[in-house]
Amino acid sequence: MYGWIWRHLPGNTLVRAVLAVLLVVGVVYVLFQYVFPWAEPLLPFGDVTVDQSGTG
């Protein structure tokens, strides 16, 4: 997959490297801004089984 992306990017090695970094930054941005907030209520990370009261 990465080879396919690399072969389809235009320019020489330096331009390809800059474009690849921009693609990675764009994907990370989309994940943190849209995908993770949408999926967070669906994940069971808020279901805590440890009771904090009564210890001490």
DRENKE-690737 format. One line per field, with one value per atom (N, C-alpha, C): residue number from 1; x, y, z. Coordinates in nm, 3 decimals. Each point is the difference from the previous one (the first is absolute). Last residue first. Layout:
REM DRENKE-690737
resi	NUM/...
u	X/...
v	Y/...
w	Z/...
This chain:
REM DRENKE-690737
resi	56/56/56/55/55/55/54/54/54/53/53/53/52/52/52/51/51/51/50/50/50/49/49/49/48/48/48/47/47/47/46/46/46/45/45/45/44/44/44/43/43/43/42/42/42/41/41/41/40/40/40/39/39/39/38/38/38/37/37/37/36/36/36/35/35/35/34/34/34/33/33/33/32/32/32/31/31/31/30/30/30/29/29/29/28/28/28/27/27/27/26/26/26/25/25/25/24/24/24/23/23/23/22/22/22/21/21/21/20/20/20/19/19/19/18/18/18/17/17/17/16/16/16/15/15/15/14/14/14/13/13/13/12/12/12/11/11/11/10/10/10/9/9/9/8/8/8/7/7/7/6/6/6/5/5/5/4/4/4/3/3/3/2/2/2/1/1/1
u	-0.968/0.077/0.066/-0.449/0.137/0.077/-0.465/0.014/0.140/-0.154/-0.051/0.032/0.092/0.094/-0.045/-0.069/-0.073/0.099/0.025/0.064/-0.078/-0.082/-0.048/0.060/-0.130/0.099/-0.059/-0.086/-0.060/0.103/0.088/-0.061/-0.064/0.204/0.103/-0.058/-0.190/-0.031/0.102/-0.188/0.103/-0.025/-0.261/-0.025/0.097/0.025/-0.115/-0.029/0.364/0.023/-0.122/0.046/0.006/0.010/-0.011/-0.119/-0.001/0.382/-0.116/-0.130/0.389/0.007/-0.114/0.028/-0.023/0.000/0.082/-0.130/-0.024/0.403/-0.107/-0.138/0.416/-0.021/-0.118/0.119/-0.031/-0.032/0.146/-0.136/-0.040/0.445/-0.095/-0.143/0.343/-0.006/-0.098/0.082/-0.073/-0.014/0.261/-0.141/-0.084/0.469/-0.055/-0.149/0.229/-0.008/-0.061/0.084/-0.108/-0.017/0.361/-0.127/-0.120/0.428/-0.017/-0.131/0.117/-0.032/-0.021/0.147/-0.140/-0.043/0.451/-0.082/-0.147/0.302/0.010/-0.085/0.036/-0.080/0.002/0.275/-0.141/-0.090/0.459/-0.027/-0.147/0.156/-0.006/-0.033/-0.175/0.119/-0.013/-0.454/0.123/0.115/-0.544/0.080/0.131/-0.295/0.026/0.087/-0.122/-0.098/0.016/0.278/0.012/-0.095/-0.023/0.127/0.016/-0.372/-0.013/0.125/0.015/-0.095/-0.017/0.258/0.069/-0.090/-0.182/0.084/0.078/-0.269/-0.083/0.088
v	0.345/0.107/-0.038/-0.103/-0.044/0.111/0.035/-0.092/-0.050/0.168/0.037/-0.108/-0.017/0.085/0.029/-0.420/0.093/0.080/-0.266/0.019/0.105/-0.130/-0.104/0.012/0.326/-0.033/-0.101/0.220/-0.102/-0.049/0.313/0.063/-0.098/-0.125/0.050/0.067/-0.252/-0.027/0.055/0.181/-0.083/-0.015/0.279/-0.140/-0.094/0.487/-0.050/-0.148/0.201/-0.004/-0.045/0.085/-0.136/-0.008/0.423/-0.074/-0.138/0.275/0.051/-0.072/-0.132/-0.036/0.061/0.112/-0.143/-0.036/0.465/-0.053/-0.145/0.270/0.098/-0.061/-0.258/0.064/0.096/-0.229/-0.097/0.069/0.265/-0.049/-0.101/0.157/0.108/-0.047/-0.293/0.012/0.108/-0.049/-0.116/0.007/0.331/0.013/-0.114/-0.017/0.104/0.018/-0.291/-0.057/0.101/0.149/-0.100/-0.060/0.291/0.074/-0.095/-0.187/0.055/0.076/-0.160/-0.112/0.048/0.313/-0.036/-0.116/0.124/0.109/-0.033/-0.296/-0.008/0.107/0.005/-0.115/-0.012/0.322/0.039/-0.112/-0.094/0.103/0.042/-0.308/-0.060/0.103/0.137/-0.076/-0.048/0.083/0.069/-0.092/-0.123/0.065/0.056/-0.447/0.138/0.063/-0.465/0.089/0.146/-0.365/0.002/0.100/-0.072/0.064/0.011/-0.237/0.143/0.072/-0.462/0.050/0.151/-0.225/0.007/0.056/-0.089/0.118/0.018/-0.382/0.118/0.125
w	5.238/0.061/0.122/-0.363/0.028/0.066/-0.153/0.109/0.028/-0.499/0.133/0.104/-0.488/0.072/0.143/-0.378/0.082/0.086/-0.500/0.131/0.076/-0.460/0.091/0.139/-0.466/0.102/0.097/-0.501/0.085/0.102/-0.361/0.115/0.096/-0.422/0.090/0.123/-0.422/0.141/0.100/-0.511/0.062/0.150/-0.303/-0.031/0.068/0.016/0.078/-0.023/-0.250/0.144/0.080/-0.493/0.049/0.152/-0.236/-0.038/0.066/0.054/0.075/-0.033/-0.246/0.141/0.083/-0.468/0.021/0.148/-0.145/-0.041/0.041/0.104/-0.004/-0.025/0.012/0.130/0.000/-0.408/0.105/0.131/-0.360/-0.022/0.107/0.009/0.029/-0.014/-0.131/0.146/0.041/-0.457/0.050/0.152/-0.211/-0.035/0.054/0.046/0.088/-0.028/-0.283/0.134/0.097/-0.438/0.002/0.139/-0.070/0.000/0.001/-0.042/0.135/0.009/-0.421/0.088/0.143/-0.320/-0.022/0.089/0.008/0.057/-0.016/-0.199/0.145/0.066/-0.469/0.046/0.152/-0.200/-0.013/0.049/-0.015/0.100/-0.003/-0.329/0.134/0.106/-0.477/0.039/0.144/-0.291/0.036/0.033/0.068/-0.104/0.056/0.159/0.035/-0.108/0.001/-0.061/0.041/0.169/-0.147/-0.064/0.469/-0.036/-0.151/0.172/0.026/-0.046/-0.021/-0.099/0.015/0.320/-0.129/-0.108/0.419/0.006/-0.129/0.037/0.000/0.000
